[in-house]
Amino acid sequence: MYLYGASGHAKVIIEILECLGITIDGLFDDNVNINNLLGYQVKPYEHEAVSSLIISIGNNAIRKKIAGLLNVKYGCAFHPSTNISRRSVIGDGTVVMSGVSINADVQIGKHCIINTNASVDHDCILGDFVHISPNAALCGDVHIGEGTHIGAGAVIIPGIRIGKWCTIGAGAVIIRNIPDHCKFVGNPGNQIQG
């Protein structure tokens, strides 16, 4: 398995892969000043043939851009301490960190990040390139659009629909539907500009 991106997010994925006994063949990064991360070689990506790859970059828009440029097979990484329902579906390139719970009939898109101790309850649907931050809780039947970032400790009540490329602030409590490209913070969540 190769990783594209050699910073903090990659460190977490490296440790997941090590826990799973998956061989890490190397890392790619556009920053030529980085040549090693946690003992693994880092080099620029030059259209190399790779067996499998995970984009190990936390920024949703950058993950999408890189995924659009590469023609490779994408792998996944699920920490062994997760609780993932056998009735859930998870797309290629997605990573699930330690302590996560994903319940029945959840659909998670490609290249998503479900971060440490997050909870994704029954019947949730997450689009591609979504990031659910640590300790966030998605109650049942929540839909999250492509590229949206749910902040640490945020709570989304049941049945809520959040559009594409939104940002939900840390600790926000979302009690109403949110259209595309919005930023919400607070309890209850209120829209902010910018």
Disulfide bonds with the S-S distance in Angstrom:
none
